[in-house]
Amino acid sequence: MESIWHEPGEDFSGEQVERGRRLLSRDDMLTSEGLHTRLEVGDLLLEICPPAEGKDETGRGNKILKFASAIGLASGTAREYRAVAELCTQEIRRRVADSGVAVSYTVLREAALGHSMTEDGKAEIGAEQRFEILFSLITEPDRKRITAAEYRASIGARPVPNTVATTSPAKIAEQLQRADVRAEVLSMVLDSQFLAEAFDADPTTESRLRDCMAELRRGGEEDGDRKSRLELPHDDRIRLQVRQRVQWLRKLVSMGPAQIVNVADEETIEELISAHAEASAWVEQITQYRARGKAMA
């Protein structure tokens, strides 16, 4: 394993490098939590290179470059994360979180840096005003999310050229190799409102997703493995089937109540409630049989 130990007196410690690598590799970089992870990486960079050191631009740049290289992050991205984290104060983050409105990292970057604005536009609308515009949007009635395009328009920023119409689906899919693109896509896809609309538009979407997840959990089981299961003694096969059904039940229970309500019709929900009552009585009987040491019939 590569050593991440740094001798005392260097610009950063081994613990800070380990923390940075852990942040960049954690699962929530690929979920809606990616926003928080980027801000945490930015906070760590501020810890390594505090704003007070801004007088020495060369020294600051070298320190950021060395730390970014140590944790496997592009230096330009590191500088951006640090700048966004510095301007997105804890109070700003709290107000955004308390609103319940989905705000992506891209939107916060626009608010903090005016990333898509011209130099003239930046001079006219500073970061403070850009954040006030953001707060005015998230407090609108029935507001669920703020798209980057919508926010750019609200601050008068230049629209990002839309090349999607002239790009093949295969080329678009290639962009998913980038961690930031995956995080942005999953941030949208995992939103409950998006899922509800997708399931309403195509009822087979949910079943296809479940099939994909089942295949992943099987880990690409080989035909030989399937055959060996069929060759198991009868009692072992039954035992394995019971275990599989228990796992299916766990998967169902792992779905949040809000997700169930969003995707299931009333008839299915009523059946689920009825099945729950039957299962509760059934589990009680299992417990009683086991307590008496009797085999199940």
C-alpha positions in Angstrom: 0.0 0.0 0.0 1.3 3.5 -0.9 2.5 5.4 2.1 0.7 8.7 2.8 2.9 9.7 5.8 4.3 13.2 5.6 7.1 14.3 7.8 6.4 17.1 10.3 7.0 20.5 8.9 5.5 19.7 5.5 2.5 21.6 4.2 0.0 19.0 5.3 -0.2 15.8 7.3 -0.7 12.2 6.4 -4.0 12.3 8.2 -5.2 15.2 6.0 -4.2 13.3 2.9 -6.0 10.2 4.1 -9.1 12.3 4.8 -9.0 13.9 1.4 -8.7 10.5 -0.4 -11.5 9.1 1.7 -13.8 12.0 0.8 -13.0 11.6 -2.9 -13.7 7.9 -2.9 -16.8 7.8 -0.7 -20.0 6.6 -2.2 -21.9 9.8 -1.8 -19.8 11.4 -4.5 -22.1 9.5 -6.7 -25.4 10.5 -5.1 -27.2 13.7 -4.1 -24.7 14.0 -1.3 -22.1 14.9 -3.8 -22.7 18.6 -3.1 -21.8 18.1 0.6 -18.7 16.1 -0.3 -17.4 18.8 -2.6 -17.9 21.4 0.1 -16.1 19.1 2.6 -13.2 18.8 0.2 -13.2 22.5 -0.1 -13.2 22.9 3.7 -10.2 20.6 3.9 -8.4 22.6 1.3 -9.1 25.8 3.4 -7.7 23.9 6.4 -4.6 23.2 4.4 -4.4 26.7 3.0 -6.4 29.2 5.0 -7.6 32.4 3.4 -5.1 34.4 5.6 -2.3 33.0 3.5 -3.6 34.7 0.4 -0.8 37.3 0.4 1.6 34.7 -0.9 -0.1 33.7 -4.1 2.8 31.5 -5.3 3.1 29.7 -2.0 -0.6 29.1 -1.8 -0.8 27.8 -5.4 2.1 25.4 -4.7 0.5 24.1 -1.5 -2.8 23.5 -3.2 -1.1 21.8 -6.2 0.9 19.5 -3.9 -2.1 18.5 -1.8 -4.3 18.0 -4.8 -1.7 15.7 -6.4 -1.4 13.7 -3.1 -5.2 13.0 -3.0 -5.6 12.5 -6.8 -7.6 15.7 -7.5 -6.9 18.0 -10.5 -5.3 21.3 -9.2 -7.9 23.4 -11.1 -10.8 21.5 -9.5 -9.1 21.8 -6.1 -8.8 25.6 -6.4 -12.5 25.7 -7.4 -13.7 23.6 -4.5 -11.7 25.7 -2.1 -13.1 29.0 -3.4 -16.7 27.8 -3.4 -16.3 26.4 0.2 -14.8 29.8 1.3 -17.7 31.8 -0.1 -20.4 29.3 0.9 -20.4 30.1 4.6 -22.0 27.8 7.2 -24.9 30.2 7.4 -25.5 30.0 3.6 -25.3 26.2 3.7 -27.8 26.1 6.6 -30.3 28.3 4.8 -30.0 26.1 1.6 -30.4 22.9 3.6 -33.3 24.2 5.7 -35.2 25.2 2.5 -35.6 21.5 1.5 -35.1 22.6 -2.1 -32.7 20.6 -4.2 -29.7 22.8 -5.0 -26.8 21.2 -6.9 -23.1 22.0 -6.6 -23.2 23.7 -10.0 -25.8 26.2 -8.7 -23.7 26.9 -5.6 -20.6 27.4 -7.8 -22.5 29.9 -9.9 -23.7 31.7 -6.8 -20.2 31.8 -5.3 -18.0 32.4 -8.3 -20.3 33.6 -11.1 -18.6 30.9 -13.1 -20.6 31.5 -16.3 -20.8 35.3 -16.1 -18.7 37.7 -18.1 -16.2 40.0 -16.2 -18.6 42.9 -16.7 -21.4 40.9 -15.2 -19.4 39.8 -12.2 -18.6 43.5 -11.5 -22.3 44.4 -11.7 -23.6 41.4 -9.6 -21.3 40.3 -6.8 -21.4 37.1 -4.8 -23.6 38.6 -2.1 -26.3 39.6 -4.6 -26.0 36.3 -6.4 -26.7 34.4 -3.1 -29.6 36.7 -2.4 -31.1 35.8 -5.8 -30.6 32.1 -4.9 -32.4 32.6 -1.6 -35.3 34.4 -3.3 -35.7 31.3 -5.6 -35.6 28.7 -2.9 -38.3 30.5 -0.9 -40.8 30.5 -3.8 -44.0 28.5 -3.1 -44.0 24.9 -4.2 -40.3 25.1 -5.2 -38.7 21.6 -5.4 -35.4 22.2 -7.2 -33.3 24.8 -8.9 -31.7 23.9 -12.2 -28.3 25.3 -13.2 -29.8 26.8 -16.4 -32.6 28.5 -14.5 -30.2 30.0 -12.0 -27.8 31.2 -14.7 -30.7 33.0 -16.3 -31.8 34.6 -13.1 -28.4 36.2 -12.5 -27.9 37.2 -16.2 -25.1 34.7 -16.8 -24.4 33.4 -20.3 -26.1 30.2 -21.1 -23.9 27.2 -21.4 -23.9 26.1 -25.1 -26.2 23.1 -25.5 -24.3 20.6 -27.5 -26.5 17.7 -26.5 -28.7 17.9 -29.6 -25.7 17.3 -31.9 -24.0 14.7 -29.7 -24.7 11.0 -30.0 -26.1 9.1 -27.0 -22.9 7.1 -26.9 -20.8 10.2 -26.6 -23.1 11.5 -23.9 -22.8 8.2 -22.0 -19.0 8.4 -22.1 -19.2 11.5 -19.9 -20.5 9.3 -17.1 -16.9 8.2 -16.7 -16.3 11.5 -15.0 -17.1 11.5 -11.3 -18.6 15.0 -11.3 -20.9 14.1 -14.2 -22.0 10.9 -12.5 -22.7 12.8 -9.3 -24.8 15.5 -11.1 -26.8 12.8 -13.1 -27.5 10.7 -10.0 -28.4 13.8 -8.0 -31.2 14.4 -10.5 -32.2 10.7 -11.0 -32.4 9.9 -7.3 -34.7 12.8 -6.6 -38.1 11.4 -5.5 -40.0 13.7 -7.8 -38.0 12.6 -10.8 -38.5 8.9 -9.9 -42.2 9.4 -9.5 -42.5 11.1 -12.9 -40.2 8.5 -14.6 -42.3 5.6 -13.2 -45.6 7.3 -14.2 -44.2 7.9 -17.7 -43.1 4.3 -18.2 -44.3 1.7 -15.6 -41.6 -0.7 -16.8 -38.9 1.6 -15.5 -39.1 0.3 -12.0 -39.0 -3.3 -13.0 -35.9 -2.7 -15.2 -34.2 -1.0 -12.3 -35.0 -3.9 -10.0 -33.6 -6.4 -12.6 -30.4 -4.4 -12.9 -30.0 -4.3 -9.1 -30.7 -8.0 -8.8 -28.1 -8.7 -11.4 -25.5 -6.6 -9.6 -26.2 -8.3 -6.3 -25.8 -11.7 -8.0 -22.4 -10.5 -9.0 -22.7 -12.0 -12.5 -23.3 -15.5 -11.3 -21.9 -18.1 -13.8 -23.9 -20.8 -15.4 -21.8 -23.4 -13.5 -22.8 -21.8 -10.2 -26.5 -22.1 -11.2 -26.0 -25.7 -12.2 -24.3 -26.5 -8.9 -27.3 -25.1 -7.0 -29.6 -27.4 -8.9 -27.5 -30.3 -7.8 -27.8 -29.5 -4.2 -29.8 -32.0 -2.0 -33.5 -31.2 -1.7 -33.4 -29.8 1.8 -30.5 -27.5 0.9 -32.3 -26.2 -2.1 -35.4 -25.4 0.0 -33.2 -23.8 2.6 -31.5 -21.6 0.0 -34.9 -20.6 -1.5 -36.1 -19.5 2.0 -32.9 -17.5 2.4 -33.5 -15.8 -1.0 -37.0 -14.9 -0.1 -35.9 -13.4 3.2 -33.4 -11.3 1.2 -36.2 -10.2 -1.1 -38.3 -9.2 2.0 -35.3 -7.2 3.3 -35.0 -5.4 -0.1 -38.7 -4.5 0.1 -38.4 -3.2 3.6 -35.3 -1.1 2.6 -37.5 1.0 0.3 -38.5 4.1 2.1 -42.2 4.7 2.9 -42.2 7.8 0.7 -40.8 5.8 -2.2 -43.5 3.2 -1.8 -46.3 5.7 -1.8 -44.8 7.5 -4.8 -44.6 4.4 -7.0 -47.3 2.0 -5.8 -51.0 2.3 -6.6 -53.7 2.1 -3.8 -54.4 -1.6 -4.5 -50.8 -2.5 -4.1 -50.4 -0.5 -0.9 -53.5 -2.2 0.6 -52.1 -5.6 -0.3 -48.8 -4.6 1.3 -50.6 -3.6 4.5 -52.6 -6.9 4.5 -49.4 -8.9 3.9 -47.7 -7.2 6.8 -50.5 -8.2 9.1 -50.3 -11.8 7.9 -46.5 -11.8 8.2 -46.6 -10.5 11.8 -48.8 -13.4 12.9 -46.7 -15.8 10.9 -43.5 -14.6 12.6 -45.1 -15.0 16.0 -45.9 -18.6 15.2 -42.3 -19.2 14.1 -41.1 -17.8 17.3 -43.4 -20.0 19.3 -42.4 -23.1 17.4 -38.7 -22.4 17.9 -39.2 -21.7 21.6 -40.8 -25.1 22.0 -38.1 -26.7 20.0 -40.5 -28.2 17.5 -39.8 -28.6 13.7 -41.9 -26.6 11.4 -44.5 -28.7 9.5 
